[in-house]
Amino acid sequence: MECNAIKHDKYDKLVWNENKHKLSYCAQYLDENRIEDIFYLFFKYHVEVVKHDPIIDAIMNNRHYKNIKVITSLDESYSAIATSYFSEKFDKKKKEEKEDYDENIVNDISDIMEELGSYMEDISSSINTICGKGNGVKSYTNPKKKMELAEELLKNRRLNEFIEKLGKFKKMALRKQKTKIKHFNGEKHDIKYGSDLSKLLITEVKNLSDECLYVDFLKRFSEHKLLNYEILNHDDTKGDFIVCLDLSGSMRGAKEIWAKAIALSLLEIQLRDKKRFICILFDDDIREIRIFDKKPCSEEIIEFASVFFGGGTNFEKPIKKALTFNGDIVFITDGECDMHREFIMYVEEVKKGKIFTFCINTKPTVSLKRISDSVITIHQLTSRSAEELFDTII
């Protein structure tokens, strides 16, 4: 006897049977038929209801459902992730409200769907970037890698949280970079005709405020006859960008995930600026130095998300090593560690760029303040604090 609320064929059933064991959450308040129907809701391109169910109806009538379907339709990996997320959130709501749940089912599912929409956007953004689909150059998503990563996300809650944050922070960092006013190292040394809007003479910018001159501006833009300045750049190299990342014992958990997502978001920005990205992982010693001059592959990102050390804290060793490279330094820690006066004098003497320090739930030491150009204490590991960090650096 057919117990499902959603009409499905043999292929749909085959896809469900191949994916149901991957679901990371075992729901207590949803039976297998309902979970299967929820999977079909996300997976099937055309959904046909054969039996009305309050949960299924509430999902389909929700305003976020169509946006989620854009991501999940005919994609078994994303459909499994969405089903797992929904089931977990549904159980949590059910436990909180118990007997009153049926009365609030539409409002509560609305809350879950809103969260799910945002979650799937972040997850899909990160997976597509990691697996080869992104802006800048023509490239293609690797389906095998995408499925492997999606399966890993379903099994590994910590990696899941990391990838979600990475997607959110990366979009935020790229948005900051696009809106930033670019400064150049060099001097204006020539004027030529062109259509580069980033190098307009101020007289051309003024023309935009006049309706008649604006039409003339558009005409000359199409003919590549706007007045552009040329830059004589005295610096042939873009240099390095260094992140010192504290992976001591006290960083384990939410701090570690937040900091790693920040680091990889900065990696994306710096590679776009043609800078070499160096990540120094430390606790009471330098544990690893990772150098990136191209975008890391999915295996490298998963491995980076998983690595941890858990020792004590030493600031001098990672900072000394960072100073051997040529560029700005971002120092992320939750520890307190004094540095010798001689070392502080050494840093002030040899540092080539700026040092940005971010202290998670701790106040910076006097010595750390002394060597840093900017010091910010992160009190809460939120998107708002990530935005503050990007505003400082980018």
N, C-alpha and C positions, 0 to 999 in steps of 0.2 A: 504493500500500500504506500502511495506517494505521500510523504510527510513534509516535503519542502514547500515553502511559500513562493519560491522563484522557479520559473520554468527553466529547465536546463537539458542539454543533450549529452550524448556519450563523451564528446570531447571535453565539455565543461566538467563532467564527473571525473574524467581522467586527470585533468589539470588539478582539480581539488584533491584527489587521492595522492597525487605526487607532492602536494604542498602542505597538506594538513599536519604532517608530522613536524614541519618546520616552525609552526607557531610557537613562540617563546612563552606564551601565557596560557595556562590551563584555567579556563573560566569556570566559576562555581555556579553562576546564575544563568548561564546560557548553555542549552544542550547542544549536541553536535550538529543537529539539523539547522538550528538557528545560526550557529557560527558558519556553517556551510552556505546558508542563504546570504549572510553578510558578505562572505567572500565573493559570491556570484554578483552581488550588488556592485561591488567595486570592479570585478574582473570583466563581466559581460558587457559588450558594446551596447546591445539592446536588451533591456530588462523587461520581462513580462511577469507580472504578479498573478499567480494562480490561486492563492489563498491569502486573505488579508491577515496581517499580523501587526500589532501596535508598534513594535520596535522597527520592523521593516518599513512600515508606512511613515513613521517619524523620520527615519533616515532619508527616504526618497523625497519627502516633502521639505527637507531642510535646504535652505538657500546655499549652503556650502557644498552640498552633494555634487553638483555639476562641476564645480572647480576641482574637487578631489578626483572625480572621474576622468578629467583631462590627463591626470598623472597616472591613474591606475588601470584604465580601460585596456584590456588585452595584454596587460603586463602582469604576469603571475607573481613576480617578485614584489612589486609595489602593492599588489592586491593583498598578498600575505602579510606584509608589514602593516598596512592599513587595518586589516582584520584583527591582527594581534593587538594593535594599539587600542582600537575601539573596544575589544573584549575586556582588556585590562581596565580601561577607564569606566566601562559600564559596571564591572564588578565593584569598583571602588565607590561609585555613586550608590549602588544597591546596598552596600554595607553601611554607608553613612545614613541613608534614609530609611532603610528597612521597610516597614509596612506602608509608609507613605509614598513609596516610589511610584506606584502606578498612577497616582494623581499628578505627579510632576514629570511624567515620562517625556513629554514633548520638550519642555524647557530644559531638562537635564540632557537629553540627547542633543539638543541645540548647542549646549555648552561643549559637549564632547566633540561634536562635528566642527565647531569653530577651532578648537584646539587641534583637532586632527588635520584640518586644512593647512594651518600654519606649520605643523609638524611635517607633513608630506612635502610641502614646498622646500623646507630646509633640507630634508633627507634627499629628495630628488636632485636638488641643486648640488649637494656635495657628491653624491654618487656619480652624477654626470660629469662633474669636474674631475673627480678622481679617475674615472674610467675612460677619459679621453674626449669628452664632449665639452667644449667651452668656447669662449670668445677669443679672437685674435688671429688664429690660423684655422684653415679648413681641417677638420678632424672628425672622427666618428666614435660613437660609443662602442666599447667592446662588450658585446652581450654576455660572453662567458664571464668576464671579470665582474660585470654588473650583478649577475646572478650569484656569483660566489660571495661578493661583498654583501648583497642583500641577505643571503643565508647566514653570514657571520653576524649581521646586525640583529637578526631574529634570535640568535643564540646568545649573543654577548650584550648584556644590558649596558655595560660600561662603554663599549665601543659605540653602541647606539646613541648614547648621550653625547659622546664626543663628536660623532658625525653630525648630529643635529646642531650642536653649537658651532661647529666648523662652518656649516652651510650658512647659518645666520650671521656669524661674524665676518665671513668672507664677503657676503653681499654688502654688509655695512662698510667694510674697508674699501671695497671697489667704488662704492658710492661716494665715500669721502675723497678718494683719489680723483674722481671725475670732477668734483665740484671745487677742488683745491686750485688756487691761483698758482700757476707754475712760475718758479723763479729760475733764472739761469745763471751759470757760472761763466761770466765772460762780459763782452761789451758789444753794443751796437756799432757796426762798422760800415754798413752799406744799406742802401735802399733799393728795392727792385719791385717789379710788378709780380703779382701772384694772387693766390686765393686762400692763403693760410690765415684763418681767423684768429689764431693764437698769437700772430706776429703783426697785427695791424698797427699802423701809426695812429697816434691819438687823434689826428685830424680826420681819419676815416671813421673812428669810433663816434666822433661828434656828429657825423653825417646821419647816423642811425636815428637821431632825435627829430629829424626834419622829414616830413612825409614825402616831399618831392625828391629830396636828396637820397632818401631811402630807396626809391625806385631806381635811381641812377646807381646806387650802391649795388643792388641786386644785378643790374645789367653788367656792371664791371666785374662783379664776382663770377658771373657765368663766363665772362671772357678772360678770366685770370688777369685782370688789370687793376686789382686793388694794390695800394701802396703797402708793402711789407718790408720790415727791417730784417737784416741778416745778423747773426750772432757770430762773433769771433770767440770761439771757446778755447780757453787756455788749458783746459783739463781734458786730456784724451781718454781717461778712464773714469768709469762711473764708480769704481771702488767697491767696497764690501758693505754688508749690513749684518751686524752681529747680534744675536739674542743669547743671553746667558739665562738658562732656565734651571731653577732650583727644583731638584727631584729628591730632596731629603725626606725623612720619614713623616714630618708634619704636613707635607704637601699632598699626601695620599688622599684620593677621593675627589671631591668637587673642585678643590683648588687646582689640582693637577690637570683635570679635564679642561677647566676654563683656560688655564695658562697655555696648554698645548694647542688648543683651538686658536688662541690669540697668535701664537708663534706661527702656525701654518697659514693663517690669514695674512700675516705680514710677509711671509715667504712669497705668496702670490703677487703682492704689490711690488716687492723689490725686484722680482724676476721680470716683471713688466717694465720696470725702470732700468733693466739691463744691469742690475747689480748682482753680485755673488752673495748668496745667503749662507751665513755660518751660524749653526746652532750649537752652543756649548752646554752640555748637560752635566750638572754637578750636584754633589752633596757636600761631604767633607773633603772631596777631591774632585778633579776633573774625571768624569767617567767616560764620556764620549764627545767627540767633535764631529759634527756632520756638516759637510759642505755641499751646497746645492747650487749648480749653475744652470739647471733645467728643472722643470716641474717633476716632482717625485711620482713614481708609479704607485698603483693602489697597494701593492705589497709593502712598499716603504712607508706609506701613510699608516697602514694598519699596524705595522711593527712599531712605528714611532708612538702611536696611541697606546700601545701595550707596554712599552719599556718603563721600568721604574727601578730605583735603587734603594732609597730608604735609609741612608746613613745620617750623619750629622750635617753641620753647615760650615762652610769655609768660603768667604767672599774673595779673599786675595788671589787665590789660584785661578779661578775663572776670569776675573777681571784682568789679571796680568796676561793671561793667554789672549783675551779679546783684544788687548792693546797691540798685539803683534800683527793684527789685521788692519786694513785701511778703511775706516768708516765709523758711522754712528753705532752706539751700543745700547741695547735695551736689556735691562737687568730686572728679572722678575723673581721675587722671593717672598717667603712668609717668615723668614728667620731674622734673628738679631745676632750680629757677629761683628765685633770691633776689629778695626784694622790698625796696624802699626803706623805711627807718625811718619816713619821713613817711607812706607809704602804710599801713603797719601801724597807725599811730596813727589814721589816717583810718578804717580798717575798724573798729577798736575803738570809735570814736566813733559811727559811723552805723549799724552793723548792727542789724537789727530782730529777726532770728531766730537760729537756730543754724547753724553751718557744720560739716558732716560731711565729712572728707577721707579719701579712699581712694587709697593709693599702690600701684600695681601693680609688684611686683618692684623697688621702690626705697624708700629711707628718706626720710621727709619732711624738708624743710629746716627750720631753726630758725624762720624767718619764717612758714612754713606752719603749724607747730605753734602759733605765737603767736596766730594769728588764728582757729584752729579750736577748736571745742568738743570734738571727738572726732577722733582720727587713727588709722587702722588701715592696716597694711601687708598687702597681699594677696600672699602668696608663691606660691600655686597657683590657677589659674583653674578652680576646681571648684565643684560644687554646695554643698559645705561652706563655702567662702569666701563664696558668694552668700548663704547662710543667715546667716552672721555679719554681713554687711552689712545684711540686712533686719532682723535683731534690733536693730541699732543705730539704724536709721532709723524703722521702723514702730512 
